Amino acid sequence: MRHNKKFNHLGRQKAHRDALLSNLAISLIMHKRINTTTAKAKALKKYVEPLLTKSKDDSTNSRRVVFSYLQNKEAVSELFREISKKIANRPGGYTRIIKTGFRLDDAAEMCFIELVDYNESMLKTKAPKKSTRTRRSSKKKADEVAAAPAAELEAPKESAE
């Protein structure tokens, strides 16, 4: 029985799964955004977020621990040199999963997984929307509002002539 076993094995043995997650983590660190299946992205999120937290402390021990997971010098140096500076003030939640639909071939659910601080379109602060009232007002108020702009438009024409 598999009671209370919530870990997704991704249809692979342990060594293959570790290699897969390591390669996905390296790709995510180097490219900042990758396209993969939703199941792999969720597993990758649990795998890479502790590594990103570990990278905030730039010590020899934390570099060795991260290297033991990734086994790639370029990815480790990128993580500690650039990414750790961007995520220094963030208390967690370093990655974002954006679902993109289903793959045509086998109908697997696809998504993007990206580092939150590197998506420039999401970082831009959006102006707050001006709330529009959807309630209907009385006819008297509506007539006053409609008459006011018409009077303003006529007044400048007369003064200009």
Backbone as CSV, one residue per row, in Angstrom:
resi,resn,N_x,N_y,N_z,CA_x,CA_y,CA_z,C_x,C_y,C_z
1,MET,0.832,-1.187,0.000,0.000,0.000,0.000,0.873,1.246,0.000
2,ARG,0.323,2.308,-0.535,1.098,3.536,-0.607,0.452,4.636,0.228
3,HIS,0.068,4.317,1.431,-0.558,5.318,2.286,0.430,6.426,2.621
4,ASN,-0.013,7.662,2.470,0.742,8.862,2.868,2.084,8.993,2.161
5,LYS,2.178,8.511,0.944,3.402,8.689,0.157,3.077,9.679,-0.955
6,LYS,3.480,10.934,-0.743,3.059,12.012,-1.630,4.147,12.446,-2.599
7,PHE,5.260,11.793,-2.633,6.380,12.181,-3.475,6.142,11.687,-4.892
8,ASN,6.271,12.578,-5.882,6.072,12.202,-7.275,7.373,11.603,-7.816
9,HIS,7.327,10.340,-8.213,8.525,9.660,-8.705,8.796,9.925,-10.175
10,LEU,7.861,10.568,-10.863,8.008,10.935,-12.274,8.290,9.743,-13.179
11,GLY,7.905,8.551,-12.752,8.081,7.349,-13.566,9.530,6.957,-13.768
12,ARG,10.397,7.290,-12.804,11.833,7.023,-12.939,12.386,6.443,-11.658
13,GLN,13.506,5.746,-11.782,14.243,5.282,-10.607,14.936,6.476,-9.950
14,LYS,15.460,6.289,-8.739,16.024,7.392,-7.973,17.180,8.084,-8.691
15,ALA,18.104,7.330,-9.220,19.272,7.937,-9.870,18.865,8.734,-11.105
16,HIS,17.933,8.182,-11.885,17.465,8.873,-13.084,16.698,10.144,-12.708
17,ARG,15.884,10.060,-11.654,15.115,11.217,-11.195,16.042,12.318,-10.673
18,ASP,17.072,11.937,-9.934,18.040,12.925,-9.434,18.775,13.614,-10.581
19,ALA,19.157,12.843,-11.594,19.838,13.421,-12.755,18.907,14.363,-13.512
20,LEU,17.640,13.962,-13.665,16.661,14.799,-14.349,16.469,16.133,-13.628
21,LEU,16.261,16.086,-12.322,16.038,17.303,-11.558,17.279,18.186,-11.528
22,SER,18.444,17.578,-11.473,19.682,18.350,-11.509,19.837,19.082,-12.836
23,ASN,19.570,18.380,-13.933,19.668,19.010,-15.249,18.618,20.107,-15.440
24,LEU,17.405,19.873,-14.946,16.380,20.909,-15.033,16.763,22.131,-14.195
25,ALA,17.337,21.897,-13.021,17.751,23.007,-12.160,18.870,23.810,-12.809
26,ILE,19.816,23.125,-13.448,20.907,23.824,-14.152,20.331,24.675,-15.283
27,SER,19.403,24.112,-16.044,18.789,24.867,-17.140,18.022,26.075,-16.621
28,LEU,17.312,25.901,-15.516,16.562,27.016,-14.944,17.502,28.118,-14.471
29,ILE,18.597,27.761,-13.857,19.555,28.761,-13.358,20.239,29.473,-14.514
30,MET,20.588,28.756,-15.546,21.315,29.368,-16.658,20.390,30.198,-17.556
31,HIS,19.171,29.735,-17.804,18.280,30.404,-18.757,17.188,31.240,-18.095
32,LYS,17.005,31.096,-16.787,16.027,31.858,-15.992,14.576,31.478,-16.267
33,ARG,14.312,30.733,-17.329,12.953,30.321,-17.661,13.026,29.101,-18.568
34,ILE,12.285,28.050,-18.224,12.271,26.854,-19.068,10.831,26.386,-19.266
35,ASN,10.622,25.638,-20.323,9.327,25.078,-20.668,9.382,23.586,-20.404
36,THR,8.472,23.080,-19.568,8.476,21.664,-19.221,7.063,21.243,-18.830
37,THR,6.889,19.984,-18.454,5.579,19.525,-18.023,5.298,20.035,-16.613
38,THR,4.042,20.092,-16.268,3.659,20.622,-14.966,4.161,19.732,-13.828
39,ALA,4.132,18.424,-14.012,4.599,17.514,-12.960,6.091,17.709,-12.700
40,LYS,6.867,17.851,-13.763,8.304,18.077,-13.593,8.564,19.438,-12.975
41,ALA,7.774,20.444,-13.352,7.962,21.784,-12.802,7.680,21.804,-11.304
42,LYS,6.647,21.104,-10.863,6.332,21.059,-9.442,7.426,20.336,-8.659
43,ALA,7.960,19.256,-9.239,9.057,18.549,-8.583,10.318,19.410,-8.566
44,LEU,10.546,20.143,-9.656,11.719,21.012,-9.747,11.632,22.145,-8.739
45,LYS,10.445,22.660,-8.511,10.269,23.759,-7.553,10.704,23.317,-6.160
46,LYS,10.314,22.110,-5.752,10.717,21.593,-4.443,12.219,21.313,-4.391
47,TYR,12.815,21.024,-5.538,14.239,20.698,-5.597,15.105,21.952,-5.583
48,VAL,14.690,23.004,-6.307,15.569,24.142,-6.541,15.396,25.262,-5.507
49,GLU,14.240,25.385,-4.888,14.037,26.484,-3.933,14.967,26.397,-2.725
50,PRO,15.212,25.220,-2.130,16.203,25.175,-1.052,17.616,25.543,-1.520
51,LEU,17.940,25.225,-2.775,19.256,25.601,-3.302,19.360,27.115,-3.444
52,LEU,18.275,27.752,-3.864,18.280,29.207,-3.982,18.387,29.859,-2.610
53,THR,17.740,29.289,-1.622,17.871,29.811,-0.260,19.295,29.644,0.241
54,LYS,19.902,28.514,-0.073,21.275,28.244,0.352,22.246,29.220,-0.308
55,SER,21.917,29.689,-1.515,22.836,30.572,-2.240,22.893,31.971,-1.647
56,LYS,21.953,32.328,-0.792,21.988,33.650,-0.162,23.214,33.803,0.742
57,ASP,23.643,32.707,1.353,24.831,32.713,2.205,26.018,32.248,1.371
58,ASP,26.855,33.188,0.947,27.979,32.848,0.065,29.172,32.395,0.907
59,SER,29.141,31.140,1.307,30.260,30.563,2.052,30.752,29.327,1.309
60,THR,31.895,28.869,1.687,32.469,27.692,1.035,31.577,26.477,1.236
61,ASN,31.048,26.327,2.439,30.203,25.174,2.702,28.935,25.205,1.863
62,SER,28.285,26.355,1.764,27.048,26.405,0.978,27.334,26.187,-0.498
63,ARG,28.466,26.664,-0.991,28.839,26.388,-2.385,29.035,24.899,-2.609
64,ARG,29.671,24.222,-1.646,29.900,22.774,-1.788,28.587,22.001,-1.736
65,VAL,27.684,22.416,-0.874,26.391,21.732,-0.780,25.617,21.891,-2.087
66,VAL,25.576,23.107,-2.629,24.860,23.343,-3.884,25.539,22.592,-5.024
67,PHE,26.870,22.569,-5.034,27.585,21.845,-6.091,27.304,20.349,-6.018
68,SER,27.093,19.817,-4.817,26.803,18.384,-4.703,25.459,18.045,-5.351
69,TYR,24.533,19.011,-5.405,23.254,18.789,-6.074,23.343,19.033,-7.578
70,LEU,24.072,20.066,-7.995,24.048,20.470,-9.401,25.160,19.864,-10.245
71,GLN,26.355,19.708,-9.693,27.499,19.152,-10.418,27.833,19.946,-11.677
72,ASN,27.726,21.277,-11.586,28.032,22.128,-12.727,28.612,23.438,-12.214
73,LYS,29.902,23.688,-12.522,30.581,24.866,-11.977,29.972,26.169,-12.486
74,GLU,29.615,26.211,-13.765,29.065,27.435,-14.335,27.728,27.798,-13.681
75,ALA,26.888,26.796,-13.458,25.587,27.052,-12.836,25.762,27.516,-11.390
76,VAL,26.699,26.917,-10.679,26.927,27.315,-9.286,27.456,28.737,-9.217
77,SER,28.397,29.078,-10.097,28.938,30.441,-10.069,27.877,31.460,-10.487
78,GLU,27.033,31.127,-11.456,25.926,32.010,-11.862,24.949,32.206,-10.700
79,LEU,24.666,31.118,-10.003,23.727,31.170,-8.882,24.250,32.066,-7.764
80,PHE,25.508,31.909,-7.401,26.053,32.682,-6.291,26.440,34.101,-6.697
81,ARG,26.783,34.316,-7.956,27.236,35.637,-8.386,26.073,36.573,-8.701
82,GLU,25.107,36.128,-9.492,24.048,37.020,-9.965,22.698,36.786,-9.301
83,ILE,22.256,35.555,-9.275,20.909,35.269,-8.797,20.768,35.566,-7.306
84,SER,21.796,35.239,-6.532,21.692,35.448,-5.085,21.561,36.927,-4.728
85,LYS,22.123,37.815,-5.554,21.983,39.253,-5.299,20.554,39.725,-5.558
86,LYS,19.909,39.142,-6.562,18.538,39.562,-6.893,17.517,39.045,-5.886
87,ILE,17.773,37.875,-5.322,16.795,37.278,-4.409,17.145,37.527,-2.951
88,ALA,18.109,38.408,-2.679,18.594,38.607,-1.314,17.489,39.058,-0.362
89,ASN,16.571,39.909,-0.809,15.532,40.443,0.074,14.247,39.632,0.058
90,ARG,14.162,38.637,-0.806,12.933,37.850,-0.935,12.943,36.715,0.103
91,PRO,11.877,36.577,0.883,11.869,35.552,1.932,11.541,34.145,1.440
92,GLY,11.258,33.964,0.184,10.922,32.649,-0.366,10.121,32.851,-1.631
93,GLY,9.681,31.764,-2.235,8.880,31.877,-3.452,9.687,32.424,-4.609
94,TYR,10.797,31.782,-4.912,11.716,32.290,-5.929,11.295,31.910,-7.341
95,THR,10.416,30.933,-7.476,10.021,30.470,-8.803,8.521,30.649,-8.994
96,ARG,8.131,30.697,-10.252,6.728,30.859,-10.627,6.418,29.841,-11.714
97,ILE,5.273,29.182,-11.609,4.829,28.218,-12.616,3.642,28.825,-13.349
98,ILE,3.765,28.931,-14.679,2.696,29.478,-15.512,2.256,28.387,-16.483
99,LYS,1.029,27.939,-16.342,0.533,26.854,-17.185,0.241,27.382,-18.581
100,THR,0.615,26.585,-19.599,0.485,27.034,-20.984,-0.437,26.155,-21.823
101,GLY,-1.076,25.180,-21.233,-1.978,24.338,-22.013,-1.438,22.930,-22.143
102,PHE,-1.906,22.237,-23.158,-1.559,20.839,-23.335,-0.711,20.645,-24.581
103,ARG,0.230,19.711,-24.505,1.098,19.388,-25.637,0.288,18.616,-26.677
104,LEU,0.500,18.915,-27.958,-0.274,18.278,-29.014,0.022,16.788,-29.131
105,ASP,1.236,16.400,-28.911,1.645,15.013,-29.148,0.952,14.036,-28.205
106,ASP,1.137,14.235,-26.898,0.605,13.280,-25.934,-0.344,13.908,-24.920
107,ALA,-0.728,15.148,-25.132,-1.672,15.870,-24.282,-1.171,16.038,-22.857
108,ALA,0.148,16.092,-22.680,0.695,16.364,-21.352,0.516,17.845,-21.040
109,GLU,0.215,18.149,-19.791,0.013,19.539,-19.403,1.376,20.238,-19.319
110,MET,1.521,21.316,-20.083,2.802,22.024,-20.171,2.742,23.327,-19.384
111,CYS,3.942,23.827,-19.036,4.008,25.087,-18.304,5.402,25.678,-18.443
112,PHE,5.505,26.954,-18.068,6.786,27.607,-17.901,7.097,27.615,-16.414
113,ILE,8.338,27.401,-16.071,8.787,27.666,-14.705,9.895,28.687,-14.845
114,GLU,9.823,29.744,-14.056,10.773,30.838,-14.197,11.156,31.390,-12.839
115,LEU,12.286,32.067,-12.819,12.695,32.773,-11.615,11.908,34.076,-11.547
116,VAL,11.311,34.353,-10.406,10.372,35.466,-10.269,11.049,36.808,-10.545
117,ASP,12.251,37.008,-10.071,12.904,38.314,-10.182,13.474,38.590,-11.559
118,TYR,13.353,37.671,-12.496,13.934,37.867,-13.813,12.903,38.098,-14.905
119,ASN,11.624,38.070,-14.602,10.601,38.327,-15.610,10.298,39.812,-15.605
120,GLU,10.798,40.531,-16.614,10.687,41.991,-16.644,9.243,42.452,-16.825
121,SER,8.433,41.712,-17.587,7.058,42.153,-17.813,6.226,42.049,-16.537
122,MET,6.514,41.075,-15.681,5.774,40.937,-14.432,6.273,41.914,-13.372
123,LEU,7.535,42.372,-13.487,8.105,43.254,-12.476,7.595,44.677,-12.578
124,LYS,7.150,45.084,-13.760,6.664,46.446,-13.929,5.448,46.669,-13.037
125,THR,5.456,47.768,-12.331,4.323,48.059,-11.462,3.165,48.566,-12.312
126,LYS,2.051,47.957,-12.121,0.876,48.320,-12.897,0.129,49.431,-12.180
127,ALA,-0.379,50.391,-12.954,-1.166,51.475,-12.369,-2.486,50.905,-11.872
128,PRO,-2.937,51.345,-10.717,-4.208,50.810,-10.221,-5.353,51.218,-11.137
129,LYS,-6.249,50.282,-11.359,-7.380,50.547,-12.246,-8.342,51.533,-11.588
130,LYS,-8.870,52.403,-12.407,-9.881,53.326,-11.922,-11.187,52.557,-11.859
131,SER,-11.771,52.516,-10.682,-12.981,51.710,-10.524,-14.143,52.398,-11.227
132,THR,-14.862,51.637,-11.981,-16.040,52.151,-12.670,-17.256,51.592,-11.973
133,ARG,-18.218,52.433,-11.774,-19.431,52.007,-11.099,-20.345,51.313,-12.097
134,THR,-20.900,50.218,-11.681,-21.789,49.477,-12.563,-23.249,49.666,-12.174
135,ARG,-23.490,50.329,-11.056,-24.872,50.564,-10.654,-25.509,51.637,-11.533
136,ARG,-26.768,51.518,-11.723,-27.468,52.525,-12.517,-27.871,53.660,-11.592
137,SER,-27.592,54.860,-12.031,-27.985,56.007,-11.230,-29.347,56.514,-11.698
138,SER,-29.890,57.434,-10.950,-31.205,57.950,-11.313,-31.111,58.753,-12.609
139,LYS,-32.227,58.902,-13.274,-32.252,59.588,-14.563,-31.884,61.057,-14.402
140,LYS,-32.237,61.649,-13.263,-31.950,63.056,-13.014,-30.444,63.301,-13.028
141,LYS,-29.686,62.440,-12.353,-28.226,62.592,-12.310,-27.619,62.370,-13.689
142,ALA,-28.144,61.419,-14.438,-27.607,61.121,-15.762,-27.827,62.304,-16.710
143,ASP,-28.988,62.973,-16.599,-29.257,64.141,-17.453,-28.320,65.294,-17.116
144,GLU,-28.012,65.499,-15.829,-27.099,66.572,-15.422,-25.694,66.328,-15.965
145,VAL,-25.253,65.095,-15.904,-23.910,64.755,-16.395,-23.839,64.929,-17.899
146,ALA,-24.873,64.541,-18.621,-24.881,64.668,-20.073,-24.959,66.124,-20.497
147,ALA,-25.672,66.968,-19.739,-25.834,68.372,-20.097,-24.568,69.177,-19.810
148,ALA,-23.819,68.811,-18.807,-22.621,69.572,-18.420,-21.561,69.593,-19.516
149,PRO,-21.182,68.483,-20.124,-20.173,68.553,-21.181,-20.650,69.315,-22.409
150,ALA,-21.940,69.248,-22.725,-22.461,69.966,-23.886,-22.352,71.472,-23.669
151,ALA,-22.619,71.937,-22.471,-22.522,73.368,-22.172,-21.068,73.832,-22.242
152,GLU,-20.144,72.998,-21.804,-18.718,73.363,-21.843,-18.219,73.441,-23.282
153,LEU,-18.730,72.590,-24.151,-18.284,72.602,-25.541,-18.798,73.832,-26.280
154,GLU,-20.005,74.273,-25.961,-20.572,75.428,-26.656,-19.928,76.731,-26.208
155,ALA,-19.581,76.856,-24.961,-19.046,78.099,-24.424,-17.722,78.499,-25.089
156,PRO,-16.746,77.638,-25.300,-15.513,78.074,-25.950,-15.724,78.483,-27.397
157,LYS,-16.669,77.896,-28.085,-16.891,78.256,-29.494,-17.380,79.710,-29.603
158,GLU,-18.266,80.111,-28.700,-18.790,81.457,-28.740,-17.712,82.492,-28.403
159,SER,-16.866,82.175,-27.446,-15.834,83.127,-27.043,-14.748,83.233,-28.112
160,ALA,-14.541,82.200,-28.886,-13.504,82.228,-29.927,-13.949,83.061,-31.117
161,GLU,-15.250,83.184,-31.356,-15.743,83.920,-32.517,-15.856,85.357,-32.292
